[in-house]
Structure formats: C-alpha cells, structure tokens
Amino acid sequence: MDALAEIKRLYYNTTRTTIQRDLARAVDLLKSMKDDDERQRAAVYMDGLSQMRSEWGGQSGSGRGRGGGAGGRR
C-alpha cells in the first residue's frame, strides 16, 4: 500500500483509543513521501488527524482550555 493510501486508511479508521498511534504512523508516512504533490494531497488527512487528537484530548495539552472547568470565572 502506498503512503497516501495508508494515511487515508488511518484517517478513516482511527478511534479515540488509537489516535496517538495513528497520528504518529501518519507522520512517519508523510516524512517518507518524496513527492511534494503527494504530500500536499496528504495534508488534508494530516490536518484531520491532528484535529481529532485535539478534540479527543490528545497529548497536545491544549484540550483542557476549552469549556471552563473548576477554575472558571464567577
């Protein structure tokens, strides 16, 4: 399977529990691409995977800032 097809597969099959592993694999695949056009086509899937990680509370650290919480305004 070529790298772009594998990134697409990861994008469509990732879950809350596999997002970190899937995104890391997608980054490795993106780095292996030699053609700029192919990397450009993969960019939309990479962005989607990154957004899923953010929404699902990945290790980015920024997921806690939304929605208030215990330290919110009074």
PyMOL CGO cylinders between C-alpha atoms (Angstrom):
from pymol import cmd
from pymol.cgo import CYLINDER

trace = [
    CYLINDER, 0.00, 0.00, 0.00, 1.39, 3.41, -0.86, 0.3, 1, 1, 1, 1, 1, 1,
    CYLINDER, 1.39, 3.41, -0.86, 1.90, 6.07, 1.83, 0.3, 1, 1, 1, 1, 1, 1,
    CYLINDER, 1.90, 6.07, 1.83, -1.05, 8.27, 0.82, 0.3, 1, 1, 1, 1, 1, 1,
    CYLINDER, -1.05, 8.27, 0.82, -3.44, 5.32, 0.81, 0.3, 1, 1, 1, 1, 1, 1,
    CYLINDER, -3.44, 5.32, 0.81, -2.18, 4.27, 4.24, 0.3, 1, 1, 1, 1, 1, 1,
    CYLINDER, -2.18, 4.27, 4.24, -2.69, 7.80, 5.64, 0.3, 1, 1, 1, 1, 1, 1,
    CYLINDER, -2.69, 7.80, 5.64, -6.24, 7.80, 4.25, 0.3, 1, 1, 1, 1, 1, 1,
    CYLINDER, -6.24, 7.80, 4.25, -6.88, 4.41, 5.87, 0.3, 1, 1, 1, 1, 1, 1,
    CYLINDER, -6.88, 4.41, 5.87, -5.57, 5.69, 9.20, 0.3, 1, 1, 1, 1, 1, 1,
    CYLINDER, -5.57, 5.69, 9.20, -7.78, 8.80, 8.92, 0.3, 1, 1, 1, 1, 1, 1,
    CYLINDER, -7.78, 8.80, 8.92, -10.96, 6.84, 8.26, 0.3, 1, 1, 1, 1, 1, 1,
    CYLINDER, -10.96, 6.84, 8.26, -10.30, 4.09, 10.81, 0.3, 1, 1, 1, 1, 1, 1,
    CYLINDER, -10.30, 4.09, 10.81, -8.80, 5.96, 13.76, 0.3, 1, 1, 1, 1, 1, 1,
    CYLINDER, -8.80, 5.96, 13.76, -10.59, 5.90, 17.09, 0.3, 1, 1, 1, 1, 1, 1,
    CYLINDER, -10.59, 5.90, 17.09, -10.30, 7.73, 20.37, 0.3, 1, 1, 1, 1, 1, 1,
    CYLINDER, -10.30, 7.73, 20.37, -8.02, 4.98, 21.67, 0.3, 1, 1, 1, 1, 1, 1,
    CYLINDER, -8.02, 4.98, 21.67, -5.78, 4.72, 18.58, 0.3, 1, 1, 1, 1, 1, 1,
    CYLINDER, -5.78, 4.72, 18.58, -5.41, 8.40, 17.58, 0.3, 1, 1, 1, 1, 1, 1,
    CYLINDER, -5.41, 8.40, 17.58, -1.96, 8.92, 19.13, 0.3, 1, 1, 1, 1, 1, 1,
    CYLINDER, -1.96, 8.92, 19.13, -0.51, 5.81, 17.47, 0.3, 1, 1, 1, 1, 1, 1,
    CYLINDER, -0.51, 5.81, 17.47, -2.27, 6.51, 14.16, 0.3, 1, 1, 1, 1, 1, 1,
    CYLINDER, -2.27, 6.51, 14.16, -1.09, 10.11, 14.02, 0.3, 1, 1, 1, 1, 1, 1,
    CYLINDER, -1.09, 10.11, 14.02, 2.50, 9.09, 14.78, 0.3, 1, 1, 1, 1, 1, 1,
    CYLINDER, 2.50, 9.09, 14.78, 2.34, 6.49, 11.98, 0.3, 1, 1, 1, 1, 1, 1,
    CYLINDER, 2.34, 6.49, 11.98, 0.86, 9.07, 9.58, 0.3, 1, 1, 1, 1, 1, 1,
    CYLINDER, 0.86, 9.07, 9.58, 3.71, 11.50, 10.36, 0.3, 1, 1, 1, 1, 1, 1,
    CYLINDER, 3.71, 11.50, 10.36, 6.26, 8.78, 9.61, 0.3, 1, 1, 1, 1, 1, 1,
    CYLINDER, 6.26, 8.78, 9.61, 4.50, 8.04, 6.32, 0.3, 1, 1, 1, 1, 1, 1,
    CYLINDER, 4.50, 8.04, 6.32, 4.38, 11.74, 5.43, 0.3, 1, 1, 1, 1, 1, 1,
    CYLINDER, 4.38, 11.74, 5.43, 8.13, 12.03, 6.05, 0.3, 1, 1, 1, 1, 1, 1,
    CYLINDER, 8.13, 12.03, 6.05, 8.74, 9.10, 3.71, 0.3, 1, 1, 1, 1, 1, 1,
    CYLINDER, 8.74, 9.10, 3.71, 6.98, 10.79, 0.78, 0.3, 1, 1, 1, 1, 1, 1,
    CYLINDER, 6.98, 10.79, 0.78, 9.37, 12.10, -1.84, 0.3, 1, 1, 1, 1, 1, 1,
    CYLINDER, 9.37, 12.10, -1.84, 6.87, 14.00, -3.98, 0.3, 1, 1, 1, 1, 1, 1,
    CYLINDER, 6.87, 14.00, -3.98, 5.56, 17.43, -2.94, 0.3, 1, 1, 1, 1, 1, 1,
    CYLINDER, 5.56, 17.43, -2.94, 2.26, 16.86, -4.75, 0.3, 1, 1, 1, 1, 1, 1,
    CYLINDER, 2.26, 16.86, -4.75, 1.66, 13.66, -2.81, 0.3, 1, 1, 1, 1, 1, 1,
    CYLINDER, 1.66, 13.66, -2.81, 2.47, 15.42, 0.49, 0.3, 1, 1, 1, 1, 1, 1,
    CYLINDER, 2.47, 15.42, 0.49, 0.05, 18.19, -0.45, 0.3, 1, 1, 1, 1, 1, 1,
    CYLINDER, 0.05, 18.19, -0.45, -2.74, 15.66, -1.02, 0.3, 1, 1, 1, 1, 1, 1,
    CYLINDER, -2.74, 15.66, -1.02, -1.96, 14.04, 2.35, 0.3, 1, 1, 1, 1, 1, 1,
    CYLINDER, -1.96, 14.04, 2.35, -2.14, 17.40, 4.16, 0.3, 1, 1, 1, 1, 1, 1,
    CYLINDER, -2.14, 17.40, 4.16, -5.94, 17.37, 4.48, 0.3, 1, 1, 1, 1, 1, 1,
    CYLINDER, -5.94, 17.37, 4.48, -5.86, 13.96, 6.18, 0.3, 1, 1, 1, 1, 1, 1,
    CYLINDER, -5.86, 13.96, 6.18, -2.99, 15.01, 8.45, 0.3, 1, 1, 1, 1, 1, 1,
    CYLINDER, -2.99, 15.01, 8.45, -4.94, 18.10, 9.49, 0.3, 1, 1, 1, 1, 1, 1,
    CYLINDER, -4.94, 18.10, 9.49, -7.99, 15.97, 10.19, 0.3, 1, 1, 1, 1, 1, 1,
    CYLINDER, -7.99, 15.97, 10.19, -5.99, 13.54, 12.34, 0.3, 1, 1, 1, 1, 1, 1,
    CYLINDER, -5.99, 13.54, 12.34, -4.48, 16.44, 14.25, 0.3, 1, 1, 1, 1, 1, 1,
    CYLINDER, -4.48, 16.44, 14.25, -7.91, 17.95, 14.91, 0.3, 1, 1, 1, 1, 1, 1,
    CYLINDER, -7.91, 17.95, 14.91, -9.25, 14.60, 16.09, 0.3, 1, 1, 1, 1, 1, 1,
    CYLINDER, -9.25, 14.60, 16.09, -6.35, 14.33, 18.54, 0.3, 1, 1, 1, 1, 1, 1,
    CYLINDER, -6.35, 14.33, 18.54, -7.11, 17.82, 19.86, 0.3, 1, 1, 1, 1, 1, 1,
    CYLINDER, -7.11, 17.82, 19.86, -10.84, 17.17, 20.21, 0.3, 1, 1, 1, 1, 1, 1,
    CYLINDER, -10.84, 17.17, 20.21, -10.31, 13.79, 21.86, 0.3, 1, 1, 1, 1, 1, 1,
    CYLINDER, -10.31, 13.79, 21.86, -7.83, 15.12, 24.43, 0.3, 1, 1, 1, 1, 1, 1,
    CYLINDER, -7.83, 15.12, 24.43, -4.52, 14.02, 22.99, 0.3, 1, 1, 1, 1, 1, 1,
    CYLINDER, -4.52, 14.02, 22.99, -1.15, 14.91, 24.48, 0.3, 1, 1, 1, 1, 1, 1,
    CYLINDER, -1.15, 14.91, 24.48, -1.12, 18.38, 22.95, 0.3, 1, 1, 1, 1, 1, 1,
    CYLINDER, -1.12, 18.38, 22.95, -2.00, 19.85, 26.35, 0.3, 1, 1, 1, 1, 1, 1,
    CYLINDER, -2.00, 19.85, 26.35, -4.37, 22.42, 24.86, 0.3, 1, 1, 1, 1, 1, 1,
    CYLINDER, -4.37, 22.42, 24.86, -7.54, 20.32, 25.10, 0.3, 1, 1, 1, 1, 1, 1,
    CYLINDER, -7.54, 20.32, 25.10, -8.23, 21.35, 28.69, 0.3, 1, 1, 1, 1, 1, 1,
    CYLINDER, -8.23, 21.35, 28.69, -8.54, 25.06, 27.93, 0.3, 1, 1, 1, 1, 1, 1,
    CYLINDER, -8.54, 25.06, 27.93, -11.99, 24.91, 26.39, 0.3, 1, 1, 1, 1, 1, 1,
    CYLINDER, -11.99, 24.91, 26.39, -15.26, 24.87, 28.26, 0.3, 1, 1, 1, 1, 1, 1,
    CYLINDER, -15.26, 24.87, 28.26, -14.24, 26.38, 31.59, 0.3, 1, 1, 1, 1, 1, 1,
    CYLINDER, -14.24, 26.38, 31.59, -13.80, 23.94, 34.41, 0.3, 1, 1, 1, 1, 1, 1,
    CYLINDER, -13.80, 23.94, 34.41, -13.07, 24.27, 38.12, 0.3, 1, 1, 1, 1, 1, 1,
    CYLINDER, -13.07, 24.27, 38.12, -11.01, 27.42, 37.65, 0.3, 1, 1, 1, 1, 1, 1,
    CYLINDER, -11.01, 27.42, 37.65, -13.60, 29.27, 35.58, 0.3, 1, 1, 1, 1, 1, 1,
    CYLINDER, -13.60, 29.27, 35.58, -14.96, 32.78, 36.10, 0.3, 1, 1, 1, 1, 1, 1,
    CYLINDER, -14.96, 32.78, 36.10, -17.62, 33.54, 38.66, 0.3, 1, 1, 1, 1, 1, 1,
]
cmd.load_cgo(trace, "trace")
